[in-house]
Amino acid sequence: MTLDELKIQVQNDLKVDNEHLDTESLKNQEIKAKYLDHKSRYELLLFKAKGDYKRMYREKWEYYGGKADAFDLKVLKTDLAVYISSDEEIIDAENKVGYLETVVDYIKGVIKSVDNRGWDIKNAIEWKKFEAGLTY
């Protein structure tokens, strides 16, 4: 699932039906469980992507440092970081890590919104009571 697909799903899940506030309140735990599941899945993907990045960084360090087999280019040690950081595969790996970090942060924000959703529903119920003239 992409971040854009996740955002659409969040918009649908966090909508509050003002006519059925009682059932909306009960849905909070289902919604929270769903996004906790997403969070754990994406955190595991992020952990794997960080490991892949570290492994690839070492391979590129060996390659550009002349420690790998069949290497023709001579790179000075002071230039290794430049070659490694500009390598296409390294850039792709960094982008993947960054993307997954963004998704995980977004899901954490969604979970906070789900937690606040309960307060929003409670306040909406209180307001309806007030409008109806019910006070205690």
N, CA, C and O atoms as a MOPAC input file, in Angstrom:
PM7 MOZYME 1SCF
protein

 N      0.84400 1    -1.16700 1     0.00000 1
 C      0.00000 1     0.00000 1     0.00000 1
 C      0.89600 1     1.23800 1     0.00000 1
 O      1.86400 1     1.31700 1     0.75500 1
 N      0.56200 1     2.19200 1    -0.84800 1
 C      1.34100 1     3.41600 1    -0.93200 1
 C      0.86000 1     4.41500 1     0.11900 1
 O     -0.20000 1     4.24500 1     0.72200 1
 N      1.65100 1     5.44600 1     0.32000 1
 C      1.27300 1     6.49100 1     1.27400 1
 C     -0.01100 1     7.18300 1     0.83100 1
 O     -0.85700 1     7.50600 1     1.66500 1
 N     -0.16700 1     7.41200 1    -0.46200 1
 C     -1.39100 1     8.04900 1    -0.95900 1
 C     -2.61900 1     7.17800 1    -0.71000 1
 O     -3.67300 1     7.68600 1    -0.32700 1
 N     -2.49000 1     5.87200 1    -0.92600 1
 C     -3.60100 1     4.95400 1    -0.64300 1
 C     -3.92000 1     4.94700 1     0.84700 1
 O     -5.08400 1     4.89800 1     1.24400 1
 N     -2.88200 1     4.99600 1     1.65800 1
 C     -3.07300 1     5.03300 1     3.10600 1
 C     -3.80800 1     6.30800 1     3.52600 1
 O     -4.68200 1     6.26300 1     4.39200 1
 N     -3.46200 1     7.42500 1     2.92500 1
 C     -4.11400 1     8.69500 1     3.25000 1
 C     -5.60400 1     8.64800 1     2.91700 1
 O     -6.42500 1     9.14900 1     3.68400 1
 N     -5.95300 1     8.05500 1     1.79200 1
 C     -7.36400 1     7.93000 1     1.41400 1
 C     -8.09700 1     7.05100 1     2.41700 1
 O     -9.22100 1     7.35300 1     2.81800 1
 N     -7.45700 1     5.97000 1     2.81200 1
 C     -8.04900 1     5.06400 1     3.79500 1
 C     -8.27300 1     5.78100 1     5.12900 1
 O     -9.30400 1     5.59100 1     5.77500 1
 N     -7.31400 1     6.59500 1     5.53400 1
 C     -7.43000 1     7.34200 1     6.78700 1
 C     -8.59700 1     8.31800 1     6.71900 1
 O     -9.36700 1     8.43600 1     7.67200 1
 N     -8.73100 1     9.01600 1     5.60000 1
 C     -9.84500 1     9.96200 1     5.44600 1
 C    -11.18100 1     9.25600 1     5.65000 1
 O    -12.07700 1     9.78800 1     6.30600 1
 N    -11.31000 1     8.07400 1     5.09500 1
 C    -12.56100 1     7.32400 1     5.23500 1
 C    -12.75500 1     6.79800 1     6.65200 1
 O    -13.86300 1     6.83500 1     7.18700 1
 N    -11.68100 1     6.31000 1     7.25200 1
 C    -11.79200 1     5.71200 1     8.58300 1
 C    -12.04800 1     6.73800 1     9.67800 1
 O    -12.73900 1     6.43300 1    10.65000 1
 N    -11.51300 1     7.93800 1     9.54700 1
 C    -11.63300 1     8.92200 1    10.61700 1
 C    -12.85600 1     9.83100 1    10.50400 1
 O    -13.08300 1    10.67900 1    11.36700 1
 N    -13.64400 1     9.65500 1     9.44100 1
 C    -14.87700 1    10.43200 1     9.33100 1
 C    -15.81100 1    10.03800 1    10.47000 1
 O    -15.93400 1     8.86300 1    10.81500 1
 N    -16.46000 1    11.03700 1    11.04200 1
 C    -17.39900 1    10.79700 1    12.13000 1
 C    -18.80900 1    11.05000 1    11.60600 1
 O    -19.11100 1    12.13200 1    11.10400 1
 N    -19.66500 1    10.04200 1    11.72900 1
 C    -21.06900 1    10.16000 1    11.33900 1
 C    -21.82400 1    10.77000 1    12.51500 1
 O    -22.05700 1    10.10300 1    13.52300 1
 N    -22.20500 1    12.03700 1    12.38500 1
 C    -22.85700 1    12.74700 1    13.48600 1
 C    -24.20600 1    12.15900 1    13.87400 1
 O    -24.70200 1    12.41100 1    14.97200 1
 N    -24.79200 1    11.39200 1    12.99600 1
 C    -26.10000 1    10.79600 1    13.28700 1
 C    -25.97700 1     9.50500 1    14.10200 1
 O    -26.94900 1     9.05700 1    14.71000 1
 N    -24.79000 1     8.91600 1    14.11300 1
 C    -24.59200 1     7.64700 1    14.82000 1
 C    -23.35100 1     7.71900 1    15.70600 1
 O    -22.43700 1     6.90300 1    15.58500 1
 N    -23.33500 1     8.69500 1    16.58600 1
 C    -22.16900 1     8.91100 1    17.44100 1
 C    -21.89900 1     7.73500 1    18.36900 1
 O    -20.75200 1     7.47900 1    18.73800 1
 N    -22.95000 1     7.02300 1    18.74500 1
 C    -22.76100 1     5.87900 1    19.64700 1
 C    -21.93400 1     4.77900 1    18.98200 1
 O    -21.01900 1     4.23500 1    19.60000 1
 N    -22.24400 1     4.45500 1    17.74600 1
 C    -21.47800 1     3.41300 1    17.05800 1
 C    -20.10900 1     3.92100 1    16.62000 1
 O    -19.15500 1     3.14800 1    16.53700 1
 N    -20.01200 1     5.21600 1    16.34100 1
 C    -18.71800 1     5.79800 1    15.96600 1
 C    -17.73100 1     5.65100 1    17.11600 1
 O    -16.55700 1     5.35200 1    16.89600 1
 N    -18.19300 1     5.85400 1    18.31400 1
 C    -17.32100 1     5.73300 1    19.47900 1
 C    -16.80000 1     4.30700 1    19.62200 1
 O    -15.64300 1     4.09800 1    19.98700 1
 N    -17.64200 1     3.34200 1    19.33800 1
 C    -17.25200 1     1.93600 1    19.46100 1
 C    -16.25300 1     1.51800 1    18.37300 1
 O    -15.48500 1     0.57700 1    18.57100 1
 N    -16.25900 1     2.20600 1    17.23500 1
 C    -15.34900 1     1.86400 1    16.13500 1
 C    -13.89800 1     2.24800 1    16.41100 1
 O    -12.99000 1     1.77400 1    15.72900 1
 N    -13.67800 1     3.11200 1    17.41500 1
 C    -12.32300 1     3.60600 1    17.67600 1
 C    -11.31800 1     2.48600 1    17.89200 1
 O    -10.21400 1     2.53700 1    17.34900 1
 N    -11.67200 1     1.49100 1    18.66200 1
 C    -10.71900 1     0.41500 1    18.95100 1
 C    -10.40300 1    -0.41300 1    17.70800 1
 O     -9.26800 1    -0.85400 1    17.52500 1
 N    -11.39500 1    -0.62200 1    16.86200 1
 C    -11.14700 1    -1.32800 1    15.60000 1
 C    -10.19300 1    -0.52800 1    14.71200 1
 O     -9.25100 1    -1.07300 1    14.13800 1
 N    -10.45900 1     0.77100 1    14.61500 1
 C     -9.62000 1     1.63000 1    13.78100 1
 C     -8.19400 1     1.67200 1    14.33200 1
 O     -7.22500 1     1.57900 1    13.57800 1
 N     -8.07800 1     1.81000 1    15.64500 1
 C     -6.74500 1     1.87900 1    16.24500 1
 C     -5.98700 1     0.58000 1    16.01200 1
 O     -4.80000 1     0.61000 1    15.69000 1
 N     -6.64700 1    -0.55000 1    16.16800 1
 C     -5.99500 1    -1.84700 1    15.93700 1
 C     -5.50900 1    -1.96000 1    14.49600 1
 O     -4.42600 1    -2.48500 1    14.23700 1
 N     -6.30400 1    -1.47200 1    13.57600 1
 C     -5.93800 1    -1.51200 1    12.15700 1
 C     -4.64400 1    -0.72700 1    11.90600 1
 O     -3.74900 1    -1.20000 1    11.20700 1
 N     -4.55900 1     0.46800 1    12.48100 1
 C     -3.38100 1     1.30100 1    12.23300 1
 C     -2.17000 1     0.87500 1    13.06500 1
 O     -1.03200 1     1.13000 1    12.67000 1
 N     -2.39700 1     0.23900 1    14.19800 1
 C     -1.27800 1    -0.35900 1    14.92900 1
 C     -0.68100 1    -1.50000 1    14.11200 1
 O      0.53400 1    -1.69900 1    14.10100 1
 N     -1.55000 1    -2.25000 1    13.42800 1
 C     -1.08200 1    -3.32100 1    12.54500 1
 C     -0.26400 1    -2.74000 1    11.38800 1
 O      0.81100 1    -3.24400 1    11.06400 1
 N     -0.77900 1    -1.68300 1    10.77700 1
 C     -0.03100 1    -1.01600 1     9.69900 1
 C      1.32100 1    -0.51700 1    10.21600 1
 O      2.34800 1    -0.67400 1     9.55500 1
 N      1.30200 1     0.08500 1    11.40500 1
 C      2.53000 1     0.63600 1    11.98100 1
 C      3.58100 1    -0.44800 1    12.18500 1
 O      4.74500 1    -0.26800 1    11.82800 1
 N      3.17300 1    -1.55300 1    12.75000 1
 C      4.15500 1    -2.62100 1    12.99300 1
 C      4.68300 1    -3.18700 1    11.67800 1
 O      5.87000 1    -3.49900 1    11.57500 1
 N      3.82800 1    -3.32100 1    10.68400 1
 C      4.26000 1    -3.83400 1     9.38500 1
 C      5.27600 1    -2.89100 1     8.73800 1
 O      6.30900 1    -3.33400 1     8.23600 1
 N      4.98000 1    -1.60300 1     8.75200 1
 C      5.89300 1    -0.63600 1     8.13500 1
 C      7.17000 1    -0.45400 1     8.94600 1
 O      8.22700 1    -0.19900 1     8.36800 1
 N      7.10200 1    -0.57800 1    10.26100 1
 C      8.32300 1    -0.50700 1    11.05800 1
 C      9.24600 1    -1.67800 1    10.74100 1
 O     10.46500 1    -1.51300 1    10.69500 1
 N      8.67300 1    -2.85700 1    10.52200 1
 C      9.49000 1    -4.00700 1    10.13300 1
 C     10.10800 1    -3.80100 1     8.75200 1
 O     11.27400 1    -4.13400 1     8.53800 1
 N      9.33500 1    -3.25600 1     7.81800 1
 C      9.87800 1    -2.94800 1     6.49100 1
 C     10.99100 1    -1.90800 1     6.59200 1
 O     11.99700 1    -1.99800 1     5.88800 1
 N     10.81000 1    -0.93000 1     7.46100 1
 C     11.83200 1     0.09800 1     7.67000 1
 C     13.10000 1    -0.51800 1     8.25300 1
 O     14.20200 1    -0.20200 1     7.80500 1
 N     12.95900 1    -1.37400 1     9.22500 1
 C     14.10800 1    -2.04700 1     9.84000 1
 C     14.88300 1    -2.84100 1     8.78400 1
 O     16.11300 1    -2.80100 1     8.74600 1
 N     14.15500 1    -3.55700 1     7.93100 1
 C     14.79700 1    -4.33000 1     6.86500 1
 C     15.49300 1    -3.40400 1     5.86500 1
 O     16.60900 1    -3.68500 1     5.42800 1
 N     14.83900 1    -2.31100 1     5.50700 1
 C     15.42300 1    -1.37200 1     4.54200 1
 C     16.70200 1    -0.74000 1     5.09700 1
 O     17.65800 1    -0.52700 1     4.35100 1
 N     16.72700 1    -0.44400 1     6.38600 1
 C     17.93900 1     0.10800 1     6.99800 1
 C     19.06600 1    -0.91900 1     6.97600 1
 O     20.22000 1    -0.56900 1     6.72900 1
 N     18.74000 1    -2.17900 1     7.23100 1
 C     19.74700 1    -3.23800 1     7.15100 1
 C     20.26800 1    -3.40900 1     5.73900 1
 O     21.47100 1    -3.56600 1     5.53400 1
 N     19.36700 1    -3.37900 1     4.75600 1
 C     19.77500 1    -3.47900 1     3.35100 1
 C     20.69400 1    -2.31300 1     2.97600 1
 O     21.67900 1    -2.49300 1     2.26000 1
 N     20.36100 1    -1.11900 1     3.46800 1
 C     21.18200 1     0.05300 1     3.18700 1
 C     22.59000 1    -0.12800 1     3.75400 1
 O     23.58100 1     0.13500 1     3.07200 1
 N     22.66900 1    -0.57400 1     4.99100 1
 C     23.98800 1    -0.76400 1     5.61500 1
 C     24.81600 1    -1.80900 1     4.87300 1
 O     26.02000 1    -1.64000 1     4.68200 1
 N     24.16300 1    -2.88300 1     4.45900 1
 C     24.85700 1    -3.94100 1     3.71300 1
 C     25.35700 1    -3.39300 1     2.36700 1
 O     26.49400 1    -3.64400 1     1.96700 1
 N     24.50000 1    -2.65100 1     1.68600 1
 C     24.86900 1    -2.09100 1     0.39600 1
 C     25.97800 1    -1.05600 1     0.56100 1
 O     26.88500 1    -0.97900 1    -0.26700 1
 N     25.90800 1    -0.26100 1     1.62700 1
 C     26.94300 1     0.74100 1     1.86800 1
 C     28.30200 1     0.05300 1     2.01800 1
 O     29.29800 1     0.52200 1     1.46700 1
 N     28.34600 1    -1.04700 1     2.75600 1
 C     29.61100 1    -1.77600 1     2.91500 1
 C     30.11000 1    -2.30100 1     1.57800 1
 O     31.30000 1    -2.20900 1     1.27600 1
 N     29.19800 1    -2.85400 1     0.77100 1
 C     29.58500 1    -3.36900 1    -0.53900 1
 C     30.14900 1    -2.25100 1    -1.41900 1
 O     31.14200 1    -2.44100 1    -2.12100 1
 N     29.51100 1    -1.09900 1    -1.37100 1
 C     29.98800 1     0.04000 1    -2.17300 1
 C     31.32600 1     0.54400 1    -1.63200 1
 O     32.19800 1     0.93700 1    -2.40600 1
 N     31.49100 1     0.53500 1    -0.32500 1
 C     32.75300 1     0.94600 1     0.27700 1
 C     33.88500 1     0.02000 1    -0.18900 1
 O     34.97900 1     0.46600 1    -0.53600 1
 N     33.58000 1    -1.29300 1    -0.18300 1
 C     34.58400 1    -2.25400 1    -0.65800 1
 C     34.86500 1    -2.05400 1    -2.14100 1
 O     36.01600 1    -2.11000 1    -2.57500 1
 N     33.82100 1    -1.82400 1    -2.91000 1
 C     33.96300 1    -1.65900 1    -4.35100 1
 C     34.79700 1    -0.42100 1    -4.67700 1
 O     35.81400 1    -0.51000 1    -5.36500 1
 N     34.35400 1     0.74000 1    -4.17400 1
 C     35.05800 1     1.98100 1    -4.47900 1
 C     36.41200 1     2.06600 1    -3.78200 1
 O     37.29500 1     2.79100 1    -4.23900 1
 N     36.58500 1     1.34300 1    -2.69400 1
 C     37.85800 1     1.34300 1    -1.98900 1
 C     38.88100 1     0.41100 1    -2.59500 1
 O     40.01700 1     0.34000 1    -2.12800 1
 N     38.48100 1    -0.31400 1    -3.64600 1
 C     39.40500 1    -1.20700 1    -4.33600 1
 C     39.58000 1    -2.54900 1    -3.66200 1
 O     40.50700 1    -3.28900 1    -3.99200 1
 N     38.70600 1    -2.88100 1    -2.72300 1
 C     38.81600 1    -4.14400 1    -2.01800 1
 C     38.00600 1    -5.25900 1    -2.68800 1
 O     38.15600 1    -6.43000 1    -2.34100 1
 N     37.15700 1    -4.89700 1    -3.63400 1
 C     36.34700 1    -5.88400 1    -4.34200 1
 C     37.12400 1    -6.41200 1    -5.55000 1
 O     38.04900 1    -5.76200 1    -6.03800 1
 N     36.73900 1    -7.58600 1    -6.02000 1
 C     37.37600 1    -8.19000 1    -7.19200 1
 C     37.05000 1    -7.39700 1    -8.45500 1
 O     35.99800 1    -6.76700 1    -8.56000 1
 N     37.96500 1    -7.44300 1    -9.39700 1
 C     37.78600 1    -6.83400 1   -10.72600 1
 C     37.43700 1    -5.35700 1   -10.63600 1
 O     36.45300 1    -4.91000 1   -11.22500 1
 N     38.22100 1    -4.61900 1    -9.91800 1
 C     37.97800 1    -3.19100 1    -9.75200 1
 C     39.07200 1    -2.43000 1   -10.48600 1
 O     40.25800 1    -2.63100 1   -10.22300 1
 N     38.67600 1    -1.55100 1   -11.41200 1
 C     39.64700 1    -0.82300 1   -12.23200 1
 C     39.86700 1     0.61600 1   -11.75800 1
 O     40.94000 1     1.18000 1   -11.97200 1
 N     38.87300 1     1.20300 1   -11.12600 1
 C     38.93400 1     2.60000 1   -10.73300 1
 C     39.69800 1     2.74700 1    -9.42200 1
 O     39.45700 1     2.00400 1    -8.47100 1
 N     40.60500 1     3.69100 1    -9.37400 1
 C     41.34900 1     3.97700 1    -8.15000 1
 C     40.75400 1     5.23300 1    -7.50300 1
 O     40.84000 1     6.32800 1    -8.05900 1
 N     40.15400 1     5.06200 1    -6.33300 1
 C     39.52600 1     6.16500 1    -5.62300 1
 C     40.31600 1     6.42400 1    -4.35500 1
 O     40.63800 1     5.49300 1    -3.61700 1
 N     40.62800 1     7.67800 1    -4.10200 1
 C     41.31800 1     8.04500 1    -2.86600 1
 C     40.37900 1     7.85300 1    -1.67700 1
 O     39.16500 1     8.01900 1    -1.80200 1
 N     40.94300 1     7.50500 1    -0.53500 1
 C     40.12000 1     7.30300 1     0.65700 1
 C     39.31100 1     8.54500 1     1.00300 1
 O     38.18000 1     8.44300 1     1.47800 1
 N     39.87900 1     9.69700 1     0.77100 1
 C     39.15100 1    10.93200 1     1.08200 1
 C     37.95700 1    11.14800 1     0.15100 1
 O     37.04400 1    11.90700 1     0.47800 1
 N     37.96300 1    10.49100 1    -0.99400 1
 C     36.86400 1    10.63900 1    -1.96400 1
 C     35.82500 1     9.52300 1    -1.86100 1
 O     34.81200 1     9.56600 1    -2.55900 1
 N     36.05200 1     8.53700 1    -1.01600 1
 C     35.12800 1     7.40700 1    -0.91600 1
 C     33.70400 1     7.84300 1    -0.61500 1
 O     32.76100 1     7.36700 1    -1.24700 1
 N     33.54200 1     8.73900 1     0.34000 1
 C     32.19800 1     9.18500 1     0.72500 1
 C     31.45900 1     9.81600 1    -0.45200 1
 O     30.25300 1     9.62400 1    -0.60300 1
 N     32.17200 1    10.56300 1    -1.27900 1
 C     31.55400 1    11.20700 1    -2.44300 1
 C     31.04800 1    10.15600 1    -3.42100 1
 O     29.92500 1    10.25000 1    -3.91600 1
 N     31.87000 1     9.16600 1    -3.69500 1
 C     31.47700 1     8.11300 1    -4.63300 1
 C     30.32700 1     7.27600 1    -4.08300 1
 O     29.38200 1     6.95100 1    -4.80200 1
 N     30.41700 1     6.94000 1    -2.82600 1
 C     29.37100 1     6.09500 1    -2.23500 1
 C     28.04700 1     6.84600 1    -2.15500 1
 O     27.00900 1     6.30600 1    -2.53800 1
 N     28.06700 1     8.07300 1    -1.66600 1
 C     26.81800 1     8.81600 1    -1.48700 1
 C     26.15300 1     9.17800 1    -2.81600 1
 O     24.95100 1     9.44500 1    -2.84700 1
 N     26.90500 1     9.19200 1    -3.89800 1
 C     26.31600 1     9.53200 1    -5.19500 1
 C     25.98500 1     8.29500 1    -6.02700 1
 O     25.51600 1     8.42600 1    -7.15800 1
 N     26.21500 1     7.11800 1    -5.49700 1
 C     25.90900 1     5.88200 1    -6.20300 1
 C     24.38400 1     5.71600 1    -6.30500 1
 O     23.66800 1     5.91200 1    -5.32300 1
 N     23.90300 1     5.35900 1    -7.48000 1
 C     22.45600 1     5.23300 1    -7.71300 1
 C     21.78200 1     4.24100 1    -6.76800 1
 O     20.69800 1     4.51400 1    -6.25200 1
 N     22.40500 1     3.11200 1    -6.54300 1
 C     21.81000 1     2.10900 1    -5.65100 1
 C     21.74300 1     2.62000 1    -4.21500 1
 O     20.77300 1     2.34700 1    -3.50700 1
 N     22.74600 1     3.34400 1    -3.78400 1
 C     22.73600 1     3.93000 1    -2.43900 1
 C     21.62900 1     4.97400 1    -2.33200 1
 O     20.90400 1     5.02100 1    -1.33900 1
 N     21.50500 1     5.80000 1    -3.35000 1
 C     20.45000 1     6.82000 1    -3.35600 1
 C     19.07300 1     6.16800 1    -3.29800 1
 O     18.20500 1     6.62400 1    -2.55400 1
 N     18.86600 1     5.10900 1    -4.07300 1
 C     17.59100 1     4.38800 1    -4.05100 1
 C     17.31400 1     3.80700 1    -2.66800 1
 O     16.18900 1     3.87500 1    -2.17300 1
 N     18.34700 1     3.23400 1    -2.04800 1
 C     18.17900 1     2.65100 1    -0.71700 1
 C     17.85100 1     3.73300 1     0.31300 1
 O     17.00500 1     3.52600 1     1.18200 1
 N     18.51600 1     4.88100 1     0.21800 1
 C     18.22600 1     5.99800 1     1.12800 1
 C     16.80100 1     6.49700 1     0.92800 1
 O     16.10400 1     6.80200 1     1.89600 1
 N     16.37200 1     6.58100 1    -0.32100 1
 C     15.00100 1     7.02300 1    -0.61200 1
 C     13.97900 1     6.06200 1    -0.02400 1
 O     12.95000 1     6.49100 1     0.50000 1
 N     14.25400 1     4.78000 1    -0.10700 1
 C     13.34000 1     3.78300 1     0.44900 1
 C     13.23800 1     3.93700 1     1.96300 1
 O     12.14100 1     3.90000 1     2.52100 1
 N     14.37100 1     4.10800 1     2.62300 1
 C     14.37400 1     4.31000 1     4.07400 1
 C     13.59600 1     5.57800 1     4.42300 1
 O     12.77600 1     5.56700 1     5.34100 1
 N     13.84400 1     6.66000 1     3.70500 1
 C     13.14200 1     7.91300 1     3.95500 1
 C     11.64200 1     7.79200 1     3.75900 1
 O     10.85900 1     8.32500 1     4.54500 1
 N     11.24800 1     7.09100 1     2.71400 1
 C      9.82000 1     6.88100 1     2.43600 1
 C      9.16800 1     6.10600 1     3.57000 1
 O      8.10400 1     6.48900 1     4.05700 1
 N      9.80300 1     5.01900 1     3.99100 1
 C      9.23700 1     4.20200 1     5.06300 1
 C      9.19500 1     4.96300 1     6.38200 1
 O      8.25600 1     4.79100 1     7.16000 1
 N     10.19100 1     5.79900 1     6.64700 1
 C     10.15500 1     6.62700 1     7.85300 1
 C      8.97300 1     7.58900 1     7.80400 1
 O      8.31600 1     7.82100 1     8.81800 1
 N      8.70600 1     8.14200 1     6.63900 1
 C      7.57300 1     9.04700 1     6.46900 1
 C      6.25600 1     8.32600 1     6.70900 1
 O      5.36400 1     8.86100 1     7.36700 1
 N      6.12900 1     7.11100 1     6.17600 1
 C      4.90900 1     6.32300 1     6.36200 1
 C      4.70500 1     6.00800 1     7.84000 1
 O      3.59900 1     6.15700 1     8.35900 1
 N      5.76600 1     5.57100 1     8.52300 1
 C      5.66100 1     5.23300 1     9.94100 1
 C      5.26400 1     6.46700 1    10.75700 1
 O      4.40700 1     6.37700 1    11.63500 1
 N      5.87600 1     7.60500 1    10.47500 1
 C      5.52000 1     8.84500 1    11.17900 1
 C      4.06600 1     9.22500 1    10.91800 1
 O      3.36100 1     9.66200 1    11.82700 1
 N      3.62600 1     9.05800 1     9.68800 1
 C      2.23800 1     9.36700 1     9.34600 1
 C      1.28600 1     8.46300 1    10.12000 1
 O      0.28000 1     8.93500 1    10.65000 1
 N      1.59000 1     7.18000 1    10.18900 1
 C      0.72600 1     6.23800 1    10.90900 1
 C      0.70400 1     6.56700 1    12.39900 1
 O     -0.34100 1     6.44800 1    13.03900 1
 N      1.83200 1     6.97700 1    12.95400 1
 C      1.85500 1     7.39300 1    14.36200 1
 C      0.91300 1     8.57400 1    14.57500 1
 O      0.21100 1     8.63400 1    15.58500 1
 N      0.89600 1     9.50900 1    13.63200 1
 C     -0.02200 1    10.64700 1    13.71300 1
 C     -1.47500 1    10.21000 1    13.60800 1
 O     -2.34600 1    10.76000 1    14.28200 1
 N     -1.73200 1     9.22400 1    12.76500 1
 C     -3.09800 1     8.70500 1    12.62200 1
 C     -3.54900 1     8.07500 1    13.93700 1
 O     -4.68600 1     8.27100 1    14.36600 1
 N     -2.66800 1     7.32500 1    14.56700 1
 C     -3.01700 1     6.68800 1    15.83300 1
 C     -3.34400 1     7.74500 1    16.89300 1
 O     -4.26300 1     7.56300 1    17.69100 1
 N     -2.58600 1     8.85200 1    16.89900 1
 C     -2.89700 1     9.95600 1    17.81400 1
 C     -4.27800 1    10.53200 1    17.49600 1
 O     -5.04800 1    10.85300 1    18.40100 1
 N     -4.57900 1    10.65800 1    16.21200 1
 C     -5.88600 1    11.17800 1    15.80900 1
 C     -7.00500 1    10.24900 1    16.23800 1
 O     -8.07200 1    10.71200 1    16.63900 1
 N     -6.77900 1     8.94900 1    16.16100 1
 C     -7.79100 1     7.98000 1    16.60500 1
 C     -8.01600 1     8.14700 1    18.10400 1
 O     -9.15300 1     8.12000 1    18.57500 1
 N     -6.92300 1     8.31800 1    18.85100 1
 C     -7.06400 1     8.53200 1    20.29100 1
 C     -7.86500 1     9.80000 1    20.58000 1
 O     -8.70000 1     9.81500 1    21.48500 1
 N     -7.61500 1    10.85600 1    19.82000 1
 C     -8.35100 1    12.11800 1    20.00800 1
 C     -9.78000 1    12.03600 1    19.49300 1
 O    -10.64600 1    12.80000 1    19.92000 1
 N    -10.02300 1    11.11200 1    18.58000 1
 C    -11.35400 1    10.94800 1    17.99200 1
 C    -12.38800 1    10.66200 1    19.07800 1
 O    -13.52400 1    11.13000 1    18.99900 1
 N    -11.99300 1     9.89600 1    20.08700 1
 C    -12.89700 1     9.59200 1    21.20100 1
 C    -13.34100 1    10.85600 1    21.92100 1
 O    -14.50900 1    11.00000 1    22.28200 1
 N    -12.39300 1    11.77600 1    22.12600 1
 C    -12.73500 1    13.04400 1    22.76200 1
 C    -13.64400 1    13.87200 1    21.85900 1
 O    -14.57800 1    14.51600 1    22.33700 1
 N    -13.37600 1    13.85600 1    20.57300 1
 C    -14.21000 1    14.60800 1    19.63600 1
 C    -15.65300 1    14.09400 1    19.66000 1
 O    -16.60500 1    14.87500 1    19.65900 1
 N    -15.79100 1    12.79000 1    19.68000 1
 C    -17.13500 1    12.18800 1    19.70400 1
 C    -17.82700 1    12.52100 1    21.01700 1
 O    -19.01100 1    12.85600 1    21.03200 1
 N    -17.09100 1    12.43100 1    22.11800 1
 C    -17.66000 1    12.74900 1    23.43200 1
 C    -18.14200 1    14.19600 1    23.45400 1
 O    -19.23300 1    14.48500 1    23.94500 1
 N    -17.32800 1    15.09900 1    22.92200 1
 C    -17.72800 1    16.51000 1    22.88700 1
 C    -18.93300 1    16.72900 1    21.99100 1
 O    -19.79200 1    17.55600 1    22.29900 1
 N    -19.00900 1    15.99700 1    20.88100 1
 C    -20.17600 1    16.11800 1    19.99300 1
 C    -21.43800 1    15.64200 1    20.70300 1
 O    -22.49800 1    16.24800 1    20.55000 1
 N    -21.33700 1    14.57900 1    21.46700 1
 C    -22.49100 1    14.07500 1    22.22900 1
 C    -22.91000 1    15.10600 1    23.27600 1
 O    -24.09700 1    15.38800 1    23.43900 1
 N    -21.93200 1    15.66300 1    23.97900 1
 C    -22.23500 1    16.68500 1    24.98600 1
 C    -22.91000 1    17.89800 1    24.35500 1
 O    -23.83600 1    18.46800 1    24.93300 1
 N    -22.45000 1    18.28800 1    23.17600 1
 C    -23.05600 1    19.42600 1    22.49200 1
 C    -24.50000 1    19.13300 1    22.09800 1
 O    -25.37300 1    19.99200 1    22.22500 1
 N    -24.74100 1    17.92100 1    21.62000 1
 C    -26.11600 1    17.54400 1    21.25300 1
 C    -27.02000 1    17.56500 1    22.47000 1
 O    -28.17300 1    17.98700 1    22.38700 1
 N    -26.49400 1    17.10800 1    23.61000 1
 C    -27.26700 1    17.15700 1    24.85700 1
 C    -27.59300 1    18.60400 1    25.21900 1
 O    -28.71800 1    18.92600 1    25.60100 1
 N    -26.58500 1    19.46600 1    25.09200 1
 C    -26.77900 1    20.87900 1    25.41500 1
 C    -27.83900 1    21.48900 1    24.51100 1
 O    -28.72000 1    22.20800 1    24.98000 1
 N    -27.75600 1    21.20300 1    23.21200 1
 C    -28.73600 1    21.74100 1    22.26900 1
 C    -30.14800 1    21.24200 1    22.58400 1
 O    -31.12800 1    21.95700 1    22.37600 1
 N    -30.23800 1    20.02200 1    23.08100 1
 C    -31.53700 1    19.45300 1    23.40100 1
 C    -32.05000 1    19.93300 1    24.74800 1
 O    -33.17200 1    19.60800 1    25.13700 1
 N    -31.23600 1    20.70600 1    25.46700 1
 C    -31.65300 1    21.22300 1    26.76700 1
 C    -31.40100 1    20.27100 1    27.90900 1
 O    -31.90300 1    20.47700 1    29.01400 1
 N    -30.62800 1    19.22600 1    27.65700 1
 C    -30.30700 1    18.27600 1    28.72000 1
 C    -29.00800 1    18.68500 1    29.39400 1
 O    -27.94300 1    18.70700 1    28.77600 1
 N    -29.11800 1    19.00000 1    30.64300 1
 C    -27.91400 1    19.31800 1    31.42000 1
 C    -28.01200 1    18.59500 1    32.74300 1
 O    -29.09500 1    18.43300 1    33.30500 1
 N    -26.87900 1    18.16900 1    33.22500 1
 C    -26.83900 1    17.58500 1    34.56400 1
 C    -25.57100 1    17.87600 1    35.22900 1
 O    -25.36300 1    17.46000 1    36.36900 1

